[in-house]
Amino acid sequence: MIRTARADDADTIHAIYAPAVTGSAITFETELPGVEAMRQRIVNRLQHYPWLVWEEHGEVLAYAYATRFRERAAYDWIAETSIYVHANARRRGIAGHLYGVLLDVMRLQGINQAVGVITMPGEVSVSLHEAMGFTPAGVWPKSGYKLGQWWDVGVWQKELQTPTNPPVPIRTFSSLADSRELQDILQASPH
């Protein structure tokens, strides 16, 4: 099932994230955050943006979240997305289902565009984003240094809905947390 992340998911989310930090350039985070830091990320992010998990038999196998793209107020209607799947749960369609629900929740909030930032070459991430309808928006050459080399970063974007003029203010995730609209989206997801 897909549900909203909780603070007590921090241990499992941390374990899913750890290999991306310590053994890859998927994330440019170079120091593994502690479980408590992960707990605070979950709690803080849920105030404004969705953080969802895929759970089977009481075990979290994947998570996806949105976050602020840039700090300036004019960027309120665009958000960056991230998704991580446990190594033992890959190639089962979990990422596509979870990502689709994340994008639906972002639409509910009034977010117009989603942005995926991918360390290149990132074939798996590129394939996922393009399967979800994202299109390439550019490459930032040699943007990050990790594991002894420089990495290019590709940007993919997806319009979630047509922007209005003037725009309607974004609904925070916390204001939707108990809404019937959110529950309908989550319950419509695969179980």
C-alpha positions, 0 to 999 in steps of 0.5 A: 500500500502507499501511505504518508510517511511517519516519523517512525519510518525513519530507520527503514528510510535511512536504510534504503537511502544509505547505499545511495549516499555511501556507494553511488552518486545518485545523491550528492549528499556525501555524509550519511545522515543519522536516523534522527536527522532523517526523522526530522527531514520527514517531519519538516518536509511533511509540513509543506510537501508530500513524503509517501512510502510503499509498504508491504506486510508492514515493511517500507520498501520505497519512498518518494517525496517532493521538496521546494525547488528554489527559495524565491516565492515565484517558484512556489508552483514547481517542486523537485521530486525524489524516489528511492527503492530498496535494492530487493524491491526493484524491477517490480513496478513499485517506482512507477506506481509510487511516483504516479501517486506522488505526482497526483498528490502534487497536482492536488496541492496545486503544483504545476511542474515537477522537476527530476534532477538526475546524476548522469548517465543515470539510465534507470532514473532517466527511463523512469522519468521519461516513462512518467512523462517527464522531458529533458530540460537541460544538463548542468555539466560537472555540477557535483564532485563525489567518489573521486570524479565530477558528475553532470546533472540532467534536469527533467520536467513534467507539467502537472497541470496548466498554470492559472493567471493569477495562480492559486496559492499552493495548498500545504501537504499538512492542510491536506493530510486528513482530507478525503481528496488525499485519502481517495488518491492513496486508496486508489493506488495499487495494494 
